Amino acid sequence: MQEAVDSLDYIINTVPVFHPLKPYLSLLKLNGKLILMGAINTPLQFVSPMVMLGRKTITGSFIGSMKEPEEMLEFWREKGLKSMIEMVKMDYVNIVLQRLEKNDVRYRFVINVAGSKFDQ
């Protein structure tokens, strides 16, 4: 991540468990925004001078009206952005839960229900 320091305008953080924010804040340019979308039940921890001197913003939102996600998706489409995911089948869900507990997750998991085999 060192080569990406001070290179991003925004980070949309969807991680729903406690994690340090300092590594992500260092990636933001002057006036950058860290947008928290994953609800965390523990206090956030970050170095306040890093936020103040870099004029960085930490903000968040629960999903609101349909207009907000539509605007976000349109922005992503216009900019050619793509999310980084790990696609898994339904029979891998128990392993996914174990990996989440071990904090062994690099990307957001997406369950491919259509590609999964279900006993009928």
DSSP file (Angstrom, degrees, kcal/mol; ACC not computed):
  #  RESIDUE AA STRUCTURE BP1 BP2  ACC     N-H-->O    O-->H-N    N-H-->O    O-->H-N    TCO  KAPPA ALPHA  PHI   PSI    X-CA   Y-CA   Z-CA
    1    1 A M    >         0   0    0      0, 0.0     3,-1.7     0, 0.0     4,-0.3   0.000 360.0 360.0 360.0 -13.3    0.0    0.0    0.0
    2    2 A Q  G >   +     0   0    0      1,-0.3     3,-1.4     2,-0.2     0, 0.0   0.870 360.0  56.2 -57.3 -39.3    3.0    2.3    0.4
    3    3 A E  G 3  S+     0   0    0      1,-0.3    -1,-0.3     3,-0.0     0, 0.0   0.661 104.5  55.1 -69.1 -13.7    3.0    3.2   -3.3
    4    4 A A  G X  S+     0   0    0     -3,-1.7     3,-1.4     2,-0.0     4,-0.3   0.403  75.6 132.5 -98.3   1.8   -0.7    4.4   -3.0
    5    5 A V  T <  S+     0   0    0     -3,-1.4    22,-0.3    -4,-0.3    21,-0.1  -0.273  80.7   2.5 -57.1 136.4    0.0    6.9   -0.1
    6    6 A D  T 3  S+     0   0    0     20,-2.1    -1,-0.3    22,-0.2    22,-0.2   0.809 105.5 106.8  57.3  35.6   -1.7   10.3   -0.8
    7    7 A S    <   +     0   0    0     20,-1.5     2,-0.4    -3,-1.4    21,-0.2   0.559  53.6  79.2-118.7 -10.7   -3.2    9.1   -4.0
    8    8 A L  E     -a   28   0A   0     19,-2.7    21,-3.2    -4,-0.3     3,-0.1  -0.814  47.7-165.4-110.4 141.9   -6.9    8.6   -3.4
    9    9 A D  E    S+     0   0A   0     -2,-0.4    24,-2.2     1,-0.3     2,-0.3   0.849  81.5  12.3 -81.9 -39.2   -9.7   11.2   -3.3
   10   10 A Y  E     -a   33   0A   0     22,-0.2     2,-0.4    24,-0.0    -1,-0.3  -0.968  54.8-164.6-138.6 150.3  -12.2    8.8   -1.7
   11   11 A I  E     -a   34   0A   0     22,-2.0    24,-3.3    -2,-0.3     2,-0.8  -0.980  11.1-155.4-131.9 125.8  -12.3    5.4    0.0
   12   12 A I  E     -a   35   0A   0     -2,-0.4     2,-0.7    22,-0.2    24,-0.2  -0.894  16.7-161.9 -98.9 108.8  -15.7    3.7    0.5
   13   13 A N  E     +a   36   0A   0     22,-3.1    24,-3.3    -2,-0.8    25,-1.1  -0.829  20.8 170.3 -99.6 114.6  -15.0    1.4    3.4
   14   14 A T        +     0   0    0     -2,-0.7    -1,-0.1    23,-0.2    25,-0.1   0.280  32.1 129.5-105.7   9.2  -17.6   -1.5    3.8
   15   15 A V        -     0   0    0      1,-0.1    23,-0.3    23,-0.1     4,-0.1  -0.525  41.7-163.2 -70.4 119.5  -15.8   -3.4    6.5
   16   16 A P        +     0   0    0      0, 0.0     2,-0.3     0, 0.0    25,-0.2   0.203  63.3  68.6 -93.2  17.7  -18.4   -4.1    9.3
   17   17 A V  S    S-     0   0    0     23,-0.1    23,-0.1    24,-0.0    21,-0.1  -0.886  97.4 -76.0-129.7 162.5  -15.9   -5.0   12.0
   18   18 A F        +     0   0    0     -2,-0.3    26,-0.1    26,-0.0    -1,-0.0  -0.293  60.4 152.7 -58.0 136.7  -13.3   -3.1   14.0
   19   19 A H        -     0   0    0     -4,-0.1    26,-0.3    26,-0.1     2,-0.1  -0.956  49.6 -89.5-160.2 152.2  -10.1   -2.4   12.1
   20   20 A P        -     0   0    0      0, 0.0     4,-0.3     0, 0.0    26,-0.1  -0.422  27.0-162.0 -68.1 139.0   -7.5    0.4   12.2
   21   21 A L  S >> S+     0   0    0     24,-1.3     4,-2.7     1,-0.1     3,-0.7   0.673  71.9  86.3 -92.6 -20.1   -8.2    3.4   10.1
   22   22 A K  H 3> S+     0   0    0     23,-0.4     4,-2.0     1,-0.3     5,-0.2   0.875  86.4  52.2 -52.5 -45.7   -4.7    4.9   10.0
   23   23 A P  H 34 S+     0   0    0      0, 0.0     4,-0.4     0, 0.0    -1,-0.3   0.877 114.1  44.2 -60.9 -34.3   -3.6    2.8    7.0
   24   24 A Y  H X> S+     0   0    0     -3,-0.7     3,-1.1    -4,-0.3     4,-0.6   0.890 109.5  54.6 -76.4 -39.9   -6.6    3.9    5.0
   25   25 A L  H >< S+     0   0    0     -4,-2.7     3,-1.1     1,-0.3    -1,-0.2   0.854 102.0  59.5 -61.7 -33.8   -6.3    7.6    6.0
   26   26 A S  T 3< S+     0   0    0     -4,-2.0   -20,-2.1    -5,-0.3    -1,-0.3   0.734  98.6  59.2 -68.4 -20.1   -2.7    7.6    4.8
   27   27 A L  T <4 S+     0   0    0     -3,-1.1   -19,-2.7    -4,-0.4   -20,-1.5   0.676  87.9  96.3 -79.6 -17.4   -3.9    6.7    1.3
   28   28 A L  E <<  -a    8   0A   0     -3,-1.1   -22,-0.2    -4,-0.6   -19,-0.2  -0.498  69.6-133.2 -80.9 141.0   -6.1    9.8    1.0
   29   29 A K  E >   -     0   0A   0    -21,-3.2     3,-2.1    -2,-0.2   -22,-0.1  -0.168  52.5 -59.6 -71.6 176.2   -5.0   13.0   -0.7
   30   30 A L  E 3  S+     0   0A   0      1,-0.3    25,-0.2   -24,-0.2    -1,-0.2  -0.418 132.7  14.8 -55.6 134.2   -5.4   16.4    0.8
   31   31 A N  E 3  S+     0   0A   0     23,-2.4    -1,-0.3     1,-0.2    25,-0.2   0.642  96.1 156.8  67.7  17.8   -9.2   16.9    1.4
   32   32 A G  E <   -     0   0A   0     -3,-2.1    25,-2.5    22,-0.4     2,-0.4  -0.268  33.4-135.8 -71.2 161.1   -9.8   13.2    0.9
   33   33 A K  E     -ab  10  57A   0    -24,-2.2   -22,-2.0    23,-0.2     2,-0.6  -0.975   9.9-159.3-125.6 131.1  -12.8   11.4    2.3
   34   34 A L  E     -ab  11  58A   0     23,-3.3    25,-2.6    -2,-0.4     2,-0.6  -0.947  18.2-162.2-103.6 114.5  -13.1    8.1    4.1
   35   35 A I  E     -ab  12  59A   0    -24,-3.3   -22,-3.1    -2,-0.6     2,-0.5  -0.881   3.7-152.8-106.4 114.9  -16.7    7.0    3.8
   36   36 A L  E     +ab  13  60A   0     23,-3.4    25,-1.7    -2,-0.6   -22,-0.2  -0.756  27.1 160.3 -91.0 123.9  -17.8    4.3    6.3
   37   37 A M        +     0   0    0    -24,-3.3     2,-0.5    -2,-0.5   -23,-0.2   0.566  54.5  82.6-114.4 -18.6  -20.6    2.0    5.1
   38   38 A G  S    S-     0   0    0    -25,-1.1     2,-0.3   -23,-0.3   -23,-0.1  -0.796  82.2-124.9 -92.3 124.7  -20.1   -0.9    7.5
   39   39 A A        -     0   0    0     -2,-0.5     2,-0.4   -25,-0.1    -2,-0.1  -0.508  27.4-167.2 -71.1 129.2  -21.6   -0.5   10.9
   40   40 A I        -     0   0    0     -2,-0.3   -23,-0.1     2,-0.1     4,-0.1  -0.972  15.9-158.3-121.4 130.7  -19.0   -0.9   13.7
   41   41 A N  S    S+     0   0    0     -2,-0.4    -1,-0.1   -25,-0.2   -24,-0.0   0.291  71.8  72.8 -93.7  10.8  -20.1   -1.3   17.4
   42   42 A T  S    S-     0   0    0      1,-0.0    -2,-0.1     0, 0.0     0, 0.0  -0.881  95.7 -86.8-120.2 156.0  -16.7   -0.3   18.8
   43   43 A P        -     0   0    0      0, 0.0     2,-0.1     0, 0.0    -2,-0.1  -0.296  45.9-114.1 -61.1 142.2  -15.2    3.2   19.0
   44   44 A L        -     0   0    0     -4,-0.1     2,-0.5   -26,-0.1   -26,-0.0  -0.473  26.9-152.2 -72.9 147.5  -13.1    4.2   16.0
   45   45 A Q        +     0   0    0    -26,-0.3   -24,-1.3    -2,-0.1   -23,-0.4  -0.987  30.8 136.8-127.1 124.5   -9.4    4.7   16.5
   46   46 A F        -     0   0    0     -2,-0.5     2,-0.8   -25,-0.1    -2,-0.0  -0.970  57.1 -97.3-156.1 164.6   -7.3    7.1   14.4
   47   47 A V    >>  -     0   0    0     -2,-0.3     4,-1.1     1,-0.2     3,-0.8  -0.794  30.9-153.5 -90.5 111.9   -4.6    9.7   14.7
   48   48 A S  H 3> S+     0   0    0     -2,-0.8     4,-2.9     1,-0.2     3,-0.4   0.845  89.9  57.8 -62.0 -37.6   -6.4   13.1   14.8
   49   49 A P  H 3> S+     0   0    0      0, 0.0     4,-3.0     0, 0.0     5,-0.5   0.871 102.1  57.6 -59.9 -32.4   -3.4   15.2   13.5
   50   50 A M  H <> S+     0   0    0     -3,-0.8     4,-0.9     1,-0.2     6,-0.2   0.890 112.4  40.7 -61.7 -37.7   -3.4   12.9   10.4
   51   51 A V  H  <>S+     0   0    0     -4,-1.1     5,-2.7    -3,-0.4     4,-0.2   0.927 120.0  43.1 -74.3 -46.8   -7.0   13.9    9.8
   52   52 A M  H ><5S+     0   0    0     -4,-2.9     3,-1.1     3,-0.2    -2,-0.2   0.933 116.0  44.8 -70.0 -47.2   -6.7   17.6   10.7
   53   53 A L  H 3<5S+     0   0    0     -4,-3.0    -1,-0.2     1,-0.3    -3,-0.2   0.837 118.1  44.9 -68.3 -31.2   -3.4   18.3    8.9
   54   54 A G  T 3<5S-     0   0    0     -4,-0.9   -23,-2.4    -5,-0.5   -22,-0.4   0.410 105.7-129.5 -89.6   2.9   -4.5   16.5    5.8
   55   55 A R  T < 5 +     0   0    0     -3,-1.1     2,-0.2    -4,-0.2    -3,-0.2   0.899  51.5 165.4  47.6  45.2   -8.0   18.2    5.9
   56   56 A K      < -     0   0    0     -5,-2.7     2,-0.4    -6,-0.2   -23,-0.2  -0.589  28.8-141.9 -93.3 154.5   -9.4   14.7    5.6
   57   57 A T  E     -b   33   0A   0    -25,-2.5   -23,-3.3    -2,-0.2     2,-0.6  -0.951   7.9-162.5-119.6 133.9  -13.0   13.8    6.3
   58   58 A I  E     +b   34   0A   0     -2,-0.4     2,-0.3   -25,-0.2   -23,-0.2  -0.975  30.9 153.4-111.1 119.6  -14.4   10.7    8.0
   59   59 A T  E     -b   35   0A   0    -25,-2.6   -23,-3.4    -2,-0.6     2,-0.3  -0.836  19.1-170.1-137.7 173.3  -18.0   10.3    7.3
   60   60 A G  E     -b   36   0A   0     -2,-0.3     2,-0.3   -25,-0.3   -23,-0.2  -0.987   5.5-167.7-161.7 167.6  -20.6    7.5    7.0
   61   61 A S        -     0   0    0    -25,-1.7     2,-0.3    -2,-0.3     3,-0.0  -0.954  19.7-136.5-161.1 138.5  -24.1    6.6    6.0
   62   62 A F        -     0   0    0     -2,-0.3     2,-0.1     1,-0.1   -24,-0.1  -0.623  60.1 -78.5 -81.3 158.9  -26.5    3.8    6.3
   63   63 A I        -     0   0    0     -2,-0.3    -1,-0.1   -26,-0.2     3,-0.1  -0.416  60.2-179.1 -60.5 128.9  -28.3    3.2    3.1
   64   64 A G        -     0   0    0      1,-0.4    -1,-0.1    -2,-0.1    -3,-0.0   0.377  45.5 -15.6 -99.5-126.8  -31.0    5.8    2.7
   65   65 A S  S >  S-     0   0    0      1,-0.1     3,-0.6     4,-0.0    -1,-0.4  -0.208  71.4-102.7 -73.4 170.6  -33.4    6.2   -0.2
   66   66 A M  T 3> S+     0   0    0      1,-0.2     4,-2.0     2,-0.2     5,-0.2   0.753 116.8  70.9 -65.0 -23.8  -32.9    4.4   -3.5
   67   67 A K  H 3> S+     0   0    0      1,-0.2     4,-2.5     2,-0.2    -1,-0.2   0.899  93.1  54.6 -62.0 -41.2  -31.7    7.7   -4.9
   68   68 A E  H <> S+     0   0    0     -3,-0.6     4,-2.3     2,-0.2    -1,-0.2   0.946 110.5  42.6 -62.5 -51.2  -28.4    7.5   -3.0
   69   69 A P  H  > S+     0   0    0      0, 0.0     4,-2.8     0, 0.0     5,-0.2   0.891 114.0  53.5 -63.0 -35.6  -27.3    4.0   -4.2
   70   70 A E  H  X S+     0   0    0     -4,-2.0     4,-2.2     2,-0.2    -2,-0.2   0.914 109.7  47.4 -63.5 -41.6  -28.4    4.9   -7.7
   71   71 A E  H  X S+     0   0    0     -4,-2.5     4,-2.3     2,-0.2    -1,-0.2   0.903 112.9  49.4 -64.1 -41.1  -26.2    8.1   -7.6
   72   72 A M  H  X S+     0   0    0     -4,-2.3     4,-2.4     2,-0.2    -2,-0.2   0.929 112.0  47.4 -64.5 -45.2  -23.3    6.1   -6.2
   73   73 A L  H  X S+     0   0    0     -4,-2.8     4,-2.4     1,-0.2    -1,-0.2   0.880 111.4  51.2 -64.6 -37.7  -23.6    3.4   -8.9
   74   74 A E  H  X S+     0   0    0     -4,-2.2     4,-2.8     2,-0.2    -1,-0.2   0.910 109.2  51.1 -64.3 -42.3  -23.9    6.0  -11.6
   75   75 A F  H  X S+     0   0    0     -4,-2.3     4,-2.1     1,-0.2    -2,-0.2   0.931 110.9  48.4 -59.0 -46.4  -20.7    7.7  -10.3
   76   76 A W  H  X>S+     0   0    0     -4,-2.4     5,-2.4     1,-0.2     4,-0.8   0.907 111.7  49.8 -61.1 -42.3  -18.9    4.4  -10.4
   77   77 A R  H ><5S+     0   0    0     -4,-2.4     3,-0.8     1,-0.2    -2,-0.2   0.935 110.6  49.4 -62.6 -46.2  -20.1    3.7  -13.9
   78   78 A E  H 3<5S+     0   0    0     -4,-2.8    -1,-0.2     1,-0.2    -2,-0.2   0.864 116.1  42.5 -60.4 -37.7  -19.0    7.2  -15.1
   79   79 A K  H 3<5S-     0   0    0     -4,-2.1    -1,-0.2    -5,-0.2    -2,-0.2   0.505 109.2-121.1 -89.4  -5.1  -15.5    6.7  -13.6
   80   80 A G  T <<5 +     0   0    0     -4,-0.8    -3,-0.2    -3,-0.8     2,-0.2   0.806  55.3 162.5  70.0  28.8  -15.2    3.1  -14.7
   81   81 A L      < -     0   0    0     -5,-2.4     2,-0.3    -6,-0.2    -1,-0.2  -0.506  19.2-170.0 -83.3 150.1  -14.7    1.9  -11.1
   82   82 A K        -     0   0    0     -2,-0.2     2,-0.2    -5,-0.0    -5,-0.0  -0.987  20.6-121.1-136.5 147.0  -15.2   -1.7  -10.1
   83   83 A S        -     0   0    0     -2,-0.3     2,-0.7     1,-0.0    24,-0.0  -0.558  22.5-123.9 -85.5 154.4  -15.4   -3.3   -6.7
   84   84 A M        +     0   0    0     -2,-0.2    24,-1.3    22,-0.1     2,-0.3  -0.884  45.0 164.0-100.1 115.8  -12.9   -5.9   -5.6
   85   85 A I  E     -c  108   0B   0     -2,-0.7     2,-0.5    22,-0.2    24,-0.2  -0.829  39.8-135.5-129.3 164.0  -14.8   -9.0   -4.5
   86   86 A E  E     -c  109   0B   0     22,-2.6    24,-2.1    -2,-0.3     2,-0.4  -0.963  26.5-148.6-119.7 110.6  -14.3  -12.6   -3.8
   87   87 A M  E     +c  110   0B   0     -2,-0.5     2,-0.3    22,-0.2    24,-0.2  -0.654  23.1 175.0 -82.1 128.5  -17.1  -14.7   -5.5
   88   88 A V  E     -c  111   0B   0     22,-2.7    24,-3.7    -2,-0.4     2,-0.2  -0.926  27.5-119.2-131.9 156.9  -18.0  -17.9   -3.6
   89   89 A K  E >   -c  112   0B   0     -2,-0.3     3,-2.1    22,-0.2     4,-0.2  -0.547  35.6-104.1 -90.8 162.7  -20.6  -20.5   -4.0
   90   90 A M  G >  S+     0   0    0     22,-0.5     3,-1.8     1,-0.3     4,-0.3   0.819 117.8  62.6 -57.7 -35.1  -23.2  -21.3   -1.3
   91   91 A D  G 3  S+     0   0    0      1,-0.3    -1,-0.3     2,-0.1     4,-0.2   0.540  98.9  58.0 -71.9  -2.6  -21.4  -24.5   -0.1
   92   92 A Y  G <> S+     0   0    0     -3,-2.1     4,-2.2     1,-0.1     3,-0.4   0.388  75.4 100.5-100.3  -0.6  -18.4  -22.3    0.8
   93   93 A V  H <> S+     0   0    0     -3,-1.8     4,-2.4     1,-0.2     5,-0.2   0.866  77.7  53.4 -59.6 -41.0  -20.4  -20.1    3.3
   94   94 A N  H  > S+     0   0    0     -4,-0.3     4,-1.8     1,-0.2    -1,-0.2   0.888 110.5  47.8 -62.9 -37.1  -19.2  -21.9    6.4
   95   95 A I  H  > S+     0   0    0     -3,-0.4     4,-2.7     2,-0.2    -1,-0.2   0.884 108.3  55.7 -68.3 -38.4  -15.6  -21.4    5.4
   96   96 A V  H  X S+     0   0    0     -4,-2.2     4,-2.5     1,-0.2    -2,-0.2   0.930 107.3  49.3 -57.2 -46.4  -16.4  -17.7    4.7
   97   97 A L  H  X S+     0   0    0     -4,-2.4     4,-2.1     1,-0.2    -1,-0.2   0.897 110.8  49.7 -62.4 -40.4  -17.7  -17.4    8.2
   98   98 A Q  H  X S+     0   0    0     -4,-1.8     4,-1.7     1,-0.2    -1,-0.2   0.908 111.1  49.4 -63.5 -41.7  -14.5  -19.0    9.6
   99   99 A R  H  X>S+     0   0    0     -4,-2.7     5,-2.9     2,-0.2     4,-0.5   0.882 108.6  53.0 -66.0 -37.7  -12.3  -16.7    7.5
  100  100 A L  H ><5S+     0   0    0     -4,-2.5     3,-1.0     1,-0.2    -1,-0.2   0.920 108.3  50.5 -62.0 -43.0  -14.3  -13.6    8.7
  101  101 A E  H 3<5S+     0   0    0     -4,-2.1    -1,-0.2     1,-0.2    -2,-0.2   0.852 112.9  46.1 -63.0 -34.5  -13.6  -14.7   12.3
  102  102 A K  H 3<5S-     0   0    0     -4,-1.7    -1,-0.2    -5,-0.1    -2,-0.2   0.467 111.0-121.9 -85.6  -2.5   -9.9  -15.1   11.6
  103  103 A N  T <<5 +     0   0    0     -3,-1.0     2,-0.5    -4,-0.5    -3,-0.2   0.863  66.7 142.5  60.0  37.3   -9.8  -11.7    9.8
  104  104 A D      < +     0   0    0     -5,-2.9     2,-0.4    -6,-0.1    -1,-0.1  -0.426  29.1 116.2-102.8  54.0   -8.6  -13.6    6.7
  105  105 A V        +     0   0    0     -2,-0.5     3,-0.1     1,-0.1    -9,-0.0  -0.986  32.2 170.8-129.9 125.5  -10.5  -11.5    4.2
  106  106 A R  S    S+     0   0    0     -2,-0.4     2,-0.3     1,-0.2    -1,-0.1   0.791  72.1  22.1 -99.7 -36.6   -9.0   -9.3    1.5
  107  107 A Y  S    S-     0   0    0    -24,-0.0     2,-0.2     1,-0.0   -22,-0.2  -0.782  94.2 -81.9-126.3 169.2  -12.1   -8.4   -0.5
  108  108 A R  E     -c   85   0B   0    -24,-1.3   -22,-2.6    -2,-0.3     2,-0.3  -0.522  48.2-122.6 -70.7 136.2  -15.9   -8.3    0.1
  109  109 A F  E     -c   86   0B   0     -2,-0.2     2,-0.4   -24,-0.2   -22,-0.2  -0.630  24.9-170.2 -81.3 137.8  -17.5  -11.7   -0.3
  110  110 A V  E     -c   87   0B   0    -24,-2.1   -22,-2.7    -2,-0.3     2,-0.6  -0.998  16.9-139.3-125.8 126.3  -20.3  -12.1   -2.8
  111  111 A I  E     -c   88   0B   0     -2,-0.4     2,-1.4   -24,-0.2   -22,-0.2  -0.766   6.4-146.5 -90.7 122.0  -22.3  -15.4   -2.7
  112  112 A N  E     +c   89   0B   0    -24,-3.7   -22,-0.5    -2,-0.6     4,-0.3  -0.687  25.6 170.7 -87.1  87.2  -23.1  -16.7   -6.2
  113  113 A V  S >  S+     0   0    0     -2,-1.4     3,-1.3     1,-0.2    -1,-0.2   0.890  74.1  56.4 -67.3 -39.5  -26.5  -18.3   -5.4
  114  114 A A  T 3  S+     0   0    0      1,-0.3    -1,-0.2    -3,-0.2    -2,-0.1   0.848 109.3  46.5 -62.5 -33.8  -27.2  -18.9   -9.1
  115  115 A G  T 3  S+     0   0    0    -27,-0.1    -1,-0.3    -3,-0.1     2,-0.2   0.436  95.6  98.4 -88.3   1.4  -24.0  -21.0   -9.5
  116  116 A S  S <  S-     0   0    0     -3,-1.3     2,-0.5    -4,-0.3    -3,-0.0  -0.564  71.9-126.9 -90.2 152.9  -24.6  -23.0   -6.3
  117  117 A K        -     0   0    0     -2,-0.2     2,-0.4     2,-0.0    -2,-0.1  -0.870  25.4-168.3-100.0 128.1  -26.1  -26.5   -6.2
  118  118 A F        -     0   0    0     -2,-0.5     2,-0.4   -28,-0.0   -27,-0.0  -0.930  26.3-116.6-115.8 139.1  -29.0  -26.9   -3.9
  119  119 A D              0   0    0     -2,-0.4    -2,-0.0     1,-0.1     0, 0.0  -0.600 360.0 360.0 -70.9 129.7  -30.5  -30.2   -2.9
  120  120 A Q              0   0    0     -2,-0.4    -1,-0.1     0, 0.0    -2,-0.0   0.423 360.0 360.0 -92.9 360.0  -34.0  -30.3   -4.2
